[in-house]
Amino acid sequence: MSEEAHPLASVVAGLAMLVSGAQVRWLDSRPDTRQRVYFSNHTSHLDAAVLWASLPPQLRVLTRPVAAREYWEKGALRRFLAARVFRAVLVERPGESHRLASAREALDLLVEALGDRYSLILFPEGTRGTGESLAPFRSGLYHLGQRRSDLEFLPVYLNNLNRILPKGEVLPVPLLSTVTFGPPLRLEPEESKQAFLDRARAALLRLSHL
Amino acid sequence: MKLELDPEVWLVLFGLVGLLATSTLVGLVLRLRVRSESGRATVANLNARVRAWWVMSAVFLLVLFGGPLWSLGLFGFLSLLALREYITLTPTRLADHRTLLWSFFVITPLQYALIGIEWYGLFSILIPVYAFLFVPIRIVLAGDTENFLERAAKIQWGLMICAYCLSHAPALLTLRIPGYEYQSAKLLLFLVVVVQMSDVFQYVWGKLAGRRRIAPGISPNKTWEGFLGGVATAILLGTGLWWLTPFTPAQAAGMSALITLMGFAGGLTMSAIKRDRGVKDFGALLEGHGGVLDRVDSLCFAAPVFFHLTRYFFT
């Protein structure tokens, strides 16, 4: 993977910020190049792009959204954006791969994508919700933490994007949104899967009230 | 209808630059003088406001010199930004998405296009009649009836305030006033200067002499001293600018009184919405001022009344 951002990256990021009118807040956390997993609530197709665009340019180059293959491989534009601009890691939707083997394959893919310098954007609810509540988290976050104990997990709450581009709609209504980065978490040694997922989900919910 | 650099406009330009330069100097002195924590915050906000005023004044004047299309473009854009801030704060439901798309991308641009082609008849009823009926129909077609009336009313209200009312400011450019041909850009300049200076004077009087609050439940910063001092000063200013308008000094005084009172009412009314939604500002686009709607709220209320009185009595 090239170290340079695609020439269109800043244009796409600017466009995402324009449409979403995103106000970016870092609460008790700072932009940093150390390897992180940004995990966020998922309510709109804009989520990955807006979160990615909210990062400072030097972090954007190092941060890759994990996105549904089925959506991002449809059409030349989406394929181009996913492959060249976002450099997304495309995975099967979790619902479609109940088999343990394919879940392991997906995990391998993510660990490989992290390498020794990249960060990921992950939506642990697995699928887009309506924006009214936060679904229980899938276990990917925990397994990533087990494989890479040095990873920081940063909650990012996306507000109002579901109203800008709701499920099933094609054109966005350019309202204003907020992107809130919270303080990082780490998987503690001996921490159980459920405890960690609950803690991560609570950290994200907390941001929604701030 | 383009603003021409005649001696009167030169005078306004000099006055404006002088005022801004003075404000910048005062801000500089205050920054060196004021020591207290809360005083510093106020001065920082004041300086941010003055910086934003330089930019806003420059953009507005350039657009006036550019001609009516530029003015329509600017106000149309401001309408969209204001509507964006307004709808963000007024919860609609996901089923309203298509209605909102129509509001942003068809109704609002159309309102300004009608000014561009000077179709007064449709301009004055597009939103109060056609959009008024269209919005609830489109929501019904989406099939979600929860809080139906509330949602329809919110969108209608947003269109009225942000698009319809605000569009009456650039609509002044279409007025043909006998003895004042091709000078209507100066009328728009007059309206905006008096409305905005009224806000500024109210702010300054309020900071210097404000004691008794007018409406503590709505806007804690509005005081009787600020209101009366600000309105009186703005009326004096408006009267002193009579040579910029087709009005006699007495008429200019009456118009200024009307503009400033409507402007004050607009600021107060929009504050009620912010209060209800539990926020201080509609947005954060203009440093020190808040959002676009925080800056143009008074203009939204003053422009239609000023437009219609001028049209009725002077054309």
Interface residues (C-beta under 8 A of the other chain):
Chain A: G21 Q23 T130 G131 N160 N162 R163 P166 K167 E169 L171 V173 P174 L175 L176
Chain B: L80 R84 E85 I87 T88 T92 L94 H97 R98 L100 L101 F104 F105 G283 A284
